[in-house]
C-alpha cells in the first residue's frame, strides 16, 4: 500500500448526531478528508463507487441494511477496503463486533455514547478513531506502522530468523508458560492459532488483547468453543494450569504472582501503559520476573508499540520471543517494533505460529550430550 498524504473516509451511521460528531472531528484533521456520509448500508454501497473512499466507518445497528450485512457486501465487492466498525459498549454490541471482525472488518471503535458532553464525545473520537484511520490507510507518520487491511492469503514466506543483540540471547531450555500480546486484528489472529494448539499442551497461556470490558469475555467464550484448550477470561486469584488460556479482562492489567510454589493470576487497575489497560508490557514484565528464561513471548498484529518493553524484559531474562510477520499482520506495529529492535528470535507467518509454539513448548531440558546414552538408531537433535 502506497503512503498517502490524506485518507478519504466515508462515514456510515443512522444517527444524525453521531454522523455530525464524527464528521466534524475527522474534517478538522488535515490528513483526513470526509468524502461522504450515509444513513444506512444501501446508501453506503451506492456511494462507495462514487466517492472512492480509502476507508469506511460502519455502524453495526442500522435500519434497512445493518452493518454486518453491509460488511458482507463490501468484502464481496471491495475485498481490500479497510472498514472500521462502530459498536456500542453492550453485550449485543460486543457479540456483533466479534461477528464483524470474523467477516473481515479491519478494526472497531466503541461509540461515544453517554460520555457526558459533545466535547467529551469528540475527544473520544479524536483519540480512538483517528489513529486507527491513519494507521490502516498509511497516512503520514502512521505509515511506518505498515498497516494492511486484510491479511495476505497468497503463498506466505517461511519463518525468518533475525539478529538479536549481544547479551540478550535467549536460552534453548524448557518453556513453562506462553505469553501473547495482540491488538488490531487480534481476534482473527488468535482464532488462527489457538484451535491449532493441542488440547494437552503442557503449559498455560496468558494473553493480553487490547479490548474493552465485556468484549474480552465474549472473545474468550468464542475461542473456548473453537479450541481444544480451555479458554477463560482471567479472574483474580486463579492458580494457572497447563492447557488453560487466560485472557486479560478489559480495563484490568493482568499480572502473575508466585506463592508457595504455585503461580496465581492477579488483576489491577494501575495506570494505563502505552495508553492501554490491559497492557502487554505489564503482563510480559510480570512473566519475566517469575519465569525468567522459561517463558515464550509472542507478539501478534497490532497498532502501536505495546509489548516492546515487555519483550526487552523477557530477552534480558533469557526467554525467546516470536513475532508475527508483516505480510500476515493487519497492522505491523507491535510486532514490527519488536522485530526492528532486534528482539525477535523468529518472525513467523500467522499460519505457522501454532506449530512453532507447539514445537518450542515441546523442547525439554536435556543433560549434556556427553552424558546421554544413545542407542544404535537414536540421534541427538539440537533445537534452537
Secondary structure, DSSP 8 states (H G I E B T S, - for coil): ---BSSEEEEEE-S-HHHHHHHHHHHHTSTTEEEEEEESSHHHHHHHHHHH--SEEEEESS-SSS-HHHHHHHHHHH-TT-EEEEEE-SSHHHHHHHHHHHHHT--EEEE---SSSSHHHHHHHHHHHHHHHHHHHHTBGGGGGG-B-SS---S-----B-----TT-----S---EEEEEE-TTHHHHHHHHGGGS-TT-SSEEEEEE---TTHHHHHHHHHHHH-SSEEEE--TT-B--TTEEEE--TTSEEEEEEETTEEEEEEE----BTTBSS-HHHHHHHHHHHHTTSEEEEE-SBSS-TTHHHHHHHHHHT-EEEEE-STT-SBBSHHHHHHHTT--SEEE-HHHHHHHHHHHHH------GGG----TT-------
